[in-house]
């Protein structure tokens, strides 16, 4: 068997980043443990991840200007191609996928391009403006070209395979299914969880028996979280549960100020803690003190926050956006509500608060079911798909 070599292109990395890119180093370590030589190429970075496996090396693109950066990336991939790296995996960034496709179309090899998100219809439906024109030039056209020109388009879960075939115009025979992964050990509830929760509540002046509802996301208009959260809290107030809970909101984004104004106008802001951005390498501390995880989203692909919540043993109140339901076991998936029914979301949360036994059952199921998305298991999928 020829040696297995992989270029993994990441468009950005920061040790303080709140995005899912923080999960990548653990996955690369798992790939290296399977005997795959990996070169991580980072387009923009303010820090470099460290690895224990010597089978992984890192190249940081030095140029910041787009044209210079793209030319440097072309030269890096070409050099690595000459060293026997016949496969390149690009996560999300269409320009990098196009550059890699050019190299391998010229010299041979394969490019795998990952995306997962149901945003195409949302973006296309926006009224014509300078902003939309910029979207066409900067996002729509490069992504369409990349999906067409790469050798394999990679997405997940299975719902997204159908989506990109039906909406994204990708030929089904060139689509490959790969899962997102989660470092389960990082999110397992700590033995002193009760102590940590008590300390958190005390630090924020809340009663010891307060139920912590955790919401972790980027607040982008495409997700329409503003449709759900204020409505959910007003429903809890109507049924007499609002004073029993606090919603811990982690994340930033353009929709967040509208949510903050709305809960203020509704007189329910005191039941919300807006903590802003938290580095993903520290986010497990938030899951450790939570009781219920909220996932009120209208558009999704493969939401890694759901995997994190499952690994933390939390019951989840979620919409059926994108492939969310596929990630869950039987009991939890039966409680997923339509993304078009914010009231059902609120009623489901009410039921979860009133039935702690149900939450415990779902938490146990989630912890067991998430094992198929463990970093080790997903690394095996990568090995099989990329080196078939």
DRENLO-951225 format. One record per residue (C-alpha): y, z, x negated. Coordinates in steps of 0.1 Angstrom, whole numbers, padded with zeros to 4 digits. Each point is the difference from the previous one (the first is absolute). Example, Ala and Ser with C-alpha at 12.3 -4.5 7.8 and 13.67 -1.06 7.14 Angstrom:
// DRENLO-951225
<rec v="-0045" w="0078" u="-0123"/>
<rec v="0034" w="-0007" u="-0014"/>
This chain:
// DRENLO-951225
<rec v="0000" w="0000" u="0000"/>
<rec v="0035" w="-0009" u="-0013"/>
<rec v="0023" w="0030" u="-0004"/>
<rec v="0020" w="0009" u="0031"/>
<rec v="0038" w="-0003" u="-0006"/>
<rec v="0028" w="0005" u="0025"/>
<rec v="0037" w="-0003" u="0000"/>
<rec v="0015" w="0023" u="0027"/>
<rec v="0037" w="-0008" u="0007"/>
<rec v="0021" w="0027" u="0016"/>
<rec v="0036" w="-0009" u="0009"/>
<rec v="0014" w="0035" u="-0006"/>
<rec v="-0011" w="0035" u="-0011"/>
<rec v="0017" w="0034" u="-0003"/>
<rec v="-0015" w="0034" u="-0004"/>
<rec v="0025" w="0012" u="0026"/>
<rec v="-0007" w="-0028" u="0024"/>
<rec v="-0009" w="0010" u="0036"/>
<rec v="-0019" w="-0033" u="0006"/>
<rec v="-0037" w="-0006" u="0000"/>
<rec v="0002" w="-0016" u="-0035"/>
<rec v="-0007" w="0035" u="-0014"/>
<rec v="-0036" w="-0005" u="0011"/>
<rec v="-0005" w="-0030" u="-0023"/>
<rec v="-0007" w="0018" u="-0033"/>
<rec v="-0030" w="0019" u="0015"/>
<rec v="-0014" w="-0032" u="0013"/>
<rec v="0004" w="-0017" u="-0034"/>
<rec v="-0018" w="0030" u="-0017"/>
<rec v="-0029" w="-0005" u="0025"/>
<rec v="-0001" w="-0037" u="-0008"/>
<rec v="-0001" w="0007" u="-0038"/>
<rec v="-0028" w="0025" u="0006"/>
<rec v="-0020" w="-0029" u="0014"/>
<rec v="0004" w="-0019" u="-0033"/>
<rec v="0030" w="-0022" u="0010"/>
<rec v="0027" w="-0005" u="-0026"/>
<rec v="0033" w="0003" u="0018"/>
<rec v="0035" w="-0010" u="-0011"/>
<rec v="0026" w="0015" u="0023"/>
<rec v="0031" w="-0022" u="0000"/>
<rec v="0031" w="0017" u="0016"/>
<rec v="0030" w="-0021" u="0008"/>
<rec v="0025" w="0029" u="0005"/>
<rec v="-0006" w="0035" u="-0013"/>
<rec v="0020" w="0031" u="-0009"/>
<rec v="-0032" w="0017" u="-0013"/>
<rec v="-0035" w="-0011" u="-0011"/>
<rec v="-0032" w="0016" u="0015"/>
<rec v="-0023" w="0015" u="-0025"/>
<rec v="-0037" w="-0007" u="0000"/>
<rec v="-0030" w="0019" u="-0015"/>
<rec v="-0022" w="-0031" u="-0002"/>
<rec v="0006" w="-0022" u="-0030"/>
<rec v="-0012" w="-0030" u="0020"/>
<rec v="0035" w="0000" u="0017"/>
<rec v="0032" w="-0013" u="-0017"/>
<rec v="0035" w="-0003" u="0014"/>
<rec v="0026" w="-0027" u="-0004"/>
<rec v="0035" w="0006" u="0013"/>
<rec v="0021" w="-0031" u="0006"/>
<rec v="0032" w="0006" u="-0020"/>
<rec v="0024" w="-0025" u="0017"/>
<rec v="0018" w="0011" u="0032"/>
<rec v="0016" w="-0032" u="0010"/>
<rec v="-0022" w="-0020" u="0024"/>
<rec v="-0003" w="-0032" u="-0019"/>
<rec v="-0005" w="0017" u="-0034"/>
<rec v="-0025" w="0024" u="0016"/>
<rec v="-0020" w="-0028" u="0015"/>
<rec v="-0001" w="-0020" u="-0032"/>
<rec v="-0011" w="0031" u="-0019"/>
<rec v="-0027" w="0006" u="0026"/>
<rec v="-0012" w="-0036" u="-0004"/>
<rec v="-0003" w="0004" u="-0037"/>
<rec v="-0018" w="0034" u="0003"/>
<rec v="-0026" w="-0014" u="0025"/>
<rec v="-0005" w="-0031" u="-0022"/>
<rec v="-0006" w="0021" u="-0031"/>
<rec v="-0025" w="0022" u="0019"/>
<rec v="-0017" w="-0031" u="0014"/>
<rec v="-0006" w="-0011" u="-0036"/>
<rec v="-0016" w="0034" u="-0006"/>
<rec v="-0025" w="-0006" u="0027"/>
<rec v="0017" w="0016" u="0030"/>
<rec v="-0011" w="-0026" u="0026"/>
<rec v="0009" w="0021" u="0031"/>
<rec v="0034" w="0014" u="0011"/>
<rec v="0006" w="0023" u="0029"/>
<rec v="0035" w="0002" u="0014"/>
<rec v="0010" w="0027" u="0024"/>
<rec v="0027" w="-0010" u="0025"/>
<rec v="0024" w="-0019" u="-0022"/>
<rec v="0000" w="-0037" u="0009"/>
<rec v="0020" w="-0013" u="-0030"/>
<rec v="-0025" w="0016" u="-0024"/>
<rec v="-0028" w="-0016" u="0020"/>
<rec v="0017" w="-0034" u="-0002"/>
<rec v="0004" w="0003" u="-0038"/>
<rec v="-0036" w="0011" u="-0004"/>
<rec v="-0012" w="-0029" u="0022"/>
<rec v="0020" w="-0024" u="-0022"/>
<rec v="-0017" w="0013" u="-0032"/>
<rec v="-0035" w="-0002" u="0014"/>
<rec v="0006" w="-0033" u="0017"/>
<rec v="0009" w="-0013" u="-0035"/>
<rec v="-0026" w="0017" u="-0021"/>
<rec v="-0027" w="0012" u="0024"/>
<rec v="-0008" w="0034" u="0015"/>
<rec v="0005" w="0017" u="0033"/>
<rec v="0029" w="0019" u="0017"/>
<rec v="-0005" w="0026" u="0027"/>
<rec v="0031" w="0009" u="0020"/>
<rec v="0000" w="0031" u="0022"/>
<rec v="0022" w="0006" u="0030"/>
<rec v="-0005" w="0020" u="0032"/>
<rec v="0026" w="0003" u="0027"/>
<rec v="0008" w="-0013" u="0035"/>
<rec v="0036" w="-0009" u="-0006"/>
<rec v="0000" w="-0038" u="0002"/>
<rec v="0008" w="-0002" u="0037"/>
<rec v="0026" w="0028" u="-0002"/>
<rec v="0019" w="-0018" u="-0028"/>
<rec v="-0003" w="-0034" u="0016"/>
<rec v="0013" w="0013" u="0033"/>
<rec v="0033" w="0013" u="-0015"/>
<rec v="0031" w="-0019" u="0011"/>
<rec v="0013" w="-0026" u="-0025"/>
<rec v="0025" w="0015" u="-0024"/>
<rec v="0008" w="0001" u="-0037"/>
<rec v="-0025" w="0029" u="-0002"/>
<rec v="-0027" w="-0021" u="0015"/>
<rec v="0009" w="-0030" u="-0022"/>
<rec v="-0004" w="0023" u="-0030"/>
<rec v="-0034" w="0011" u="0014"/>
<rec v="-0012" w="-0036" u="0002"/>
<rec v="0010" w="-0007" u="-0036"/>
<rec v="-0010" w="0033" u="-0016"/>
<rec v="-0030" w="0010" u="0020"/>
<rec v="-0014" w="-0025" u="0026"/>
<rec v="-0001" w="-0031" u="-0022"/>
<rec v="-0014" w="0017" u="-0032"/>
<rec v="-0026" w="0019" u="0020"/>
<rec v="-0011" w="-0031" u="0020"/>
<rec v="-0003" w="-0019" u="-0033"/>
<rec v="-0019" w="0028" u="-0017"/>
<rec v="-0025" w="0003" u="0028"/>
<rec v="-0006" w="-0037" u="-0001"/>
<rec v="-0002" w="-0005" u="-0038"/>
<rec v="-0020" w="0031" u="-0012"/>
<rec v="-0038" w="-0004" u="-0003"/>
<rec v="-0007" w="0030" u="0023"/>
<rec v="0021" w="0019" u="0024"/>
<rec v="-0010" w="0037" u="0002"/>
<rec v="0007" w="0023" u="0029"/>
<rec v="-0015" w="0028" u="0020"/>
<rec v="-0013" w="0015" u="0023"/>
<rec v="-0019" w="-0026" u="0020"/>
<rec v="0028" w="-0003" u="0026"/>
<rec v="0023" w="-0013" u="-0026"/>
<rec v="-0024" w="-0028" u="-0010"/>
<rec v="0003" w="-0013" u="0036"/>
<rec v="0038" w="0005" u="0000"/>
<rec v="0007" w="-0020" u="-0032"/>
<rec v="-0024" w="-0027" u="0012"/>
<rec v="0016" w="-0002" u="0034"/>
<rec v="0037" w="0008" u="-0008"/>
<rec v="0003" w="-0004" u="-0038"/>
<rec v="-0015" w="-0035" u="-0002"/>
<rec v="-0026" w="0010" u="-0026"/>
<rec v="-0033" w="-0018" u="0001"/>
<rec v="-0027" w="0025" u="0010"/>
<rec v="-0024" w="-0012" u="-0028"/>
<rec v="0025" w="0010" u="-0027"/>
<rec v="0006" w="0035" u="0014"/>
<rec v="-0018" w="0030" u="-0017"/>
<rec v="-0002" w="0035" u="0015"/>
<rec v="0009" w="0030" u="-0021"/>
<rec v="0008" w="0035" u="0010"/>
<rec v="0029" w="0023" u="-0011"/>
<rec v="-0013" w="0030" u="-0017"/>
<rec v="0008" w="0037" u="-0001"/>
<rec v="-0006" w="0027" u="-0026"/>
<rec v="-0019" w="0023" u="0023"/>
<rec v="0000" w="0029" u="-0025"/>
<rec v="0038" w="0001" u="-0001"/>
<rec v="0003" w="0005" u="0037"/>
<rec v="-0028" w="0024" u="0008"/>
<rec v="0015" w="0031" u="0017"/>
<rec v="0006" w="0027" u="-0026"/>
<rec v="-0018" w="0033" u="0003"/>
<rec v="0033" w="0018" u="0005"/>
<rec v="0012" w="-0023" u="0027"/>
<rec v="0009" w="0028" u="0024"/>
<rec v="0021" w="0017" u="-0027"/>
<rec v="0018" w="-0033" u="-0008"/>
<rec v="0007" w="-0007" u="0036"/>
<rec v="0014" w="0036" u="0006"/>
<rec v="0022" w="-0004" u="-0031"/>
<rec v="0013" w="-0033" u="0012"/>
<rec v="0008" w="0013" u="0035"/>
<rec v="0017" w="0031" u="-0014"/>
<rec v="0021" w="-0021" u="-0025"/>
<rec v="0013" w="-0021" u="0030"/>
<rec v="0006" w="0030" u="0023"/>
<rec v="-0027" w="-0009" u="0024"/>
<rec v="-0024" w="0023" u="0019"/>
<rec v="-0035" w="0006" u="-0016"/>
<rec v="-0018" w="-0016" u="0029"/>
<rec v="0020" w="-0032" u="0000"/>
<rec v="-0021" w="-0032" u="0002"/>
<rec v="0010" w="-0025" u="-0027"/>
<rec v="0001" w="-0036" u="0010"/>
<rec v="0002" w="-0022" u="-0031"/>
<rec v="0015" w="-0035" u="0000"/>
<rec v="-0001" w="-0020" u="-0033"/>
<rec v="0013" w="-0035" u="-0001"/>
<rec v="0027" w="-0025" u="-0010"/>
<rec v="0023" w="-0003" u="0030"/>
<rec v="0003" w="-0037" u="0002"/>
<rec v="0012" w="-0017" u="0033"/>
<rec v="-0033" w="-0020" u="0000"/>
<rec v="-0019" w="0033" u="0007"/>
<rec v="0023" w="0010" u="0029"/>
<rec v="-0007" w="0037" u="-0005"/>
<rec v="0032" w="0008" u="0019"/>
<rec v="-0018" w="-0011" u="0031"/>
<rec v="-0025" w="0028" u="-0003"/>
<rec v="0014" w="0032" u="-0017"/>
<rec v="0029" w="0009" u="0022"/>
<rec v="-0020" w="-0008" u="0031"/>
<rec v="-0029" w="0021" u="-0013"/>
<rec v="0022" w="0030" u="-0006"/>
<rec v="0017" w="-0002" u="0034"/>
<rec v="-0034" w="-0001" u="0016"/>
<rec v="-0011" w="0031" u="-0018"/>
<rec v="0032" w="0017" u="0011"/>
<rec v="-0008" w="-0010" u="0036"/>
<rec v="-0035" w="0016" u="-0001"/>
<rec v="0012" w="0031" u="-0018"/>
<rec v="-0015" w="-0007" u="-0034"/>
<rec v="0031" w="-0009" u="-0021"/>
<rec v="0007" w="0035" u="-0013"/>
<rec v="-0036" w="0002" u="-0013"/>
<rec v="0004" w="-0029" u="-0024"/>
<rec v="0020" w="-0014" u="-0028"/>
<rec v="-0001" w="-0036" u="-0011"/>
<rec v="0001" w="-0004" u="-0038"/>
<rec v="0014" w="-0034" u="-0007"/>
<rec v="-0006" w="-0014" u="-0035"/>
<rec v="0014" w="-0034" u="-0010"/>
<rec v="0031" w="-0021" u="0001"/>
<rec v="0011" w="-0034" u="0013"/>
<rec v="0026" w="-0018" u="0021"/>
<rec v="-0014" w="0013" u="0033"/>
<rec v="0002" w="0037" u="-0010"/>
<rec v="0037" w="0006" u="0007"/>
<rec v="-0004" w="-0013" u="0036"/>
<rec v="-0029" w="0024" u="0005"/>
<rec v="0020" w="0029" u="-0014"/>
<rec v="0030" w="-0008" u="0023"/>
<rec v="-0023" w="-0004" u="0030"/>
<rec v="-0017" w="0034" u="-0004"/>
<rec v="0034" w="0016" u="-0005"/>
<rec v="0013" w="-0015" u="0032"/>
<rec v="-0030" w="0011" u="0019"/>
<rec v="0004" w="0036" u="-0012"/>
<rec v="-0034" w="0001" u="-0018"/>
<rec v="0011" w="-0003" u="-0036"/>
<rec v="-0009" w="0036" u="-0008"/>
<rec v="-0037" w="-0009" u="0005"/>
<rec v="0002" w="-0026" u="-0028"/>
<rec v="0000" w="0004" u="-0038"/>
<rec v="0012" w="-0031" u="-0017"/>
<rec v="-0011" w="0003" u="-0036"/>
<rec v="0008" w="-0034" u="-0012"/>
<rec v="-0021" w="-0018" u="-0027"/>
<rec v="-0028" w="0019" u="-0017"/>
<rec v="-0018" w="-0015" u="-0030"/>
<rec v="-0035" w="-0011" u="0009"/>
<rec v="-0015" w="0019" u="-0029"/>
<rec v="0012" w="0032" u="0018"/>
<rec v="-0005" w="-0011" u="0037"/>
<rec v="-0033" w="0019" u="0003"/>
<rec v="0020" w="0032" u="0001"/>
<rec v="0015" w="-0011" u="0033"/>
<rec v="-0035" w="-0008" u="0015"/>
<rec v="-0012" w="0034" u="-0012"/>
<rec v="0023" w="0019" u="0024"/>
<rec v="-0002" w="-0024" u="0030"/>
<rec v="-0020" w="0005" u="0032"/>
<rec v="0002" w="-0034" u="0016"/>
<rec v="0010" w="-0034" u="-0015"/>
<rec v="0022" w="-0024" u="0020"/>
<rec v="-0002" w="-0037" u="-0005"/>
<rec v="0023" w="-0015" u="0026"/>
<rec v="0003" w="-0036" u="-0012"/>
<rec v="0004" w="-0034" u="0017"/>
<rec v="-0010" w="-0023" u="-0029"/>
<rec v="-0025" w="0009" u="-0027"/>
<rec v="-0025" w="-0016" u="-0023"/>
<rec v="-0022" w="0024" u="-0019"/>
<rec v="0020" w="0033" u="0002"/>
<rec v="-0009" w="0021" u="-0030"/>
<rec v="0017" w="0031" u="0015"/>
<rec v="-0028" w="0001" u="0026"/>
<rec v="-0026" w="0001" u="-0028"/>
<rec v="0020" w="0028" u="-0017"/>
<rec v="0001" w="0020" u="0033"/>
<rec v="-0038" w="-0006" u="0006"/>
<rec v="-0008" w="0012" u="-0036"/>
<rec v="0021" w="0031" u="0007"/>
<rec v="-0021" w="0008" u="0031"/>
<rec v="0028" w="-0004" u="0025"/>
<rec v="-0004" w="-0012" u="0036"/>
<rec v="0022" w="-0031" u="0006"/>
<rec v="0021" w="-0011" u="0029"/>
<rec v="0005" w="-0038" u="-0005"/>
<rec v="0007" w="-0033" u="0016"/>
<rec v="-0023" w="-0029" u="-0003"/>
<rec v="0024" w="-0020" u="-0022"/>
<rec v="-0017" w="-0025" u="-0024"/>
<rec v="-0034" w="0011" u="-0013"/>
<rec v="0006" w="0037" u="0005"/>
<rec v="-0028" w="0006" u="0025"/>
<rec v="-0025" w="-0016" u="-0024"/>
<rec v="0005" w="0028" u="-0026"/>
<rec v="-0012" w="0028" u="0023"/>
<rec v="-0032" w="0014" u="0013"/>
<rec v="-0011" w="-0001" u="0036"/>
<rec v="0016" w="0032" u="0013"/>
<rec v="0034" w="-0006" u="-0017"/>
<rec v="0001" w="-0037" u="0009"/>
<rec v="-0004" w="0009" u="0037"/>
<rec v="0033" w="0019" u="-0002"/>
<rec v="0020" w="-0029" u="-0014"/>
<rec v="0025" w="-0012" u="0025"/>
<rec v="0016" w="-0034" u="0007"/>
<rec v="0030" w="-0007" u="-0021"/>
<rec v="0018" w="-0011" u="0032"/>
<rec v="-0004" w="0034" u="0016"/>
<rec v="0022" w="0027" u="-0016"/>
<rec v="-0007" w="0023" u="0029"/>
<rec v="-0037" w="-0001" u="-0007"/>
<rec v="0007" w="0010" u="-0035"/>
<rec v="0020" w="0030" u="0011"/>
<rec v="-0028" w="0010" u="0025"/>
<rec v="-0026" w="-0003" u="-0027"/>
<rec v="0020" w="0023" u="-0023"/>
<rec v="0003" w="0025" u="0029"/>
<rec v="-0037" w="0000" u="0003"/>
<rec v="-0005" w="0005" u="-0037"/>
<rec v="0024" w="0030" u="-0001"/>
<rec v="-0017" w="0016" u="0030"/>
<rec v="-0035" w="-0004" u="-0014"/>
<rec v="-0004" w="0012" u="-0036"/>
<rec v="-0037" w="-0004" u="0003"/>
<rec v="0004" w="-0037" u="0005"/>
<rec v="0023" w="-0002" u="-0031"/>
<rec v="-0027" w="0018" u="-0021"/>
<rec v="-0027" w="-0024" u="0012"/>
<rec v="0022" w="-0031" u="-0008"/>
<rec v="0009" w="0015" u="-0033"/>
<rec v="-0036" w="0004" u="-0010"/>
<rec v="-0008" w="-0036" u="0011"/>
<rec v="0029" w="-0014" u="-0018"/>
<rec v="-0010" w="0017" u="-0033"/>
<rec v="-0035" w="-0014" u="0003"/>
<rec v="0010" w="-0035" u="0011"/>
<rec v="0027" w="-0005" u="-0027"/>
<rec v="-0027" w="0002" u="-0027"/>
<rec v="-0006" w="-0038" u="0004"/>
<rec v="0036" w="-0005" u="-0013"/>
<rec v="-0004" w="0022" u="-0030"/>
<rec v="0013" w="-0014" u="-0033"/>
<rec v="-0036" w="-0003" u="-0014"/>
<rec v="-0013" w="-0019" u="0031"/>
<rec v="0030" w="-0023" u="0001"/>
<rec v="-0003" w="-0008" u="-0037"/>
<rec v="-0035" w="-0011" u="0007"/>
<rec v="0014" w="-0024" u="0027"/>
<rec v="0025" w="-0014" u="-0025"/>
<rec v="-0028" w="-0006" u="-0026"/>
<rec v="-0021" w="-0018" u="0026"/>
<rec v="0028" w="-0021" u="0014"/>
<rec v="0020" w="-0009" u="-0031"/>
<rec v="-0031" w="-0007" u="-0022"/>
<rec v="-0023" w="-0015" u="0025"/>
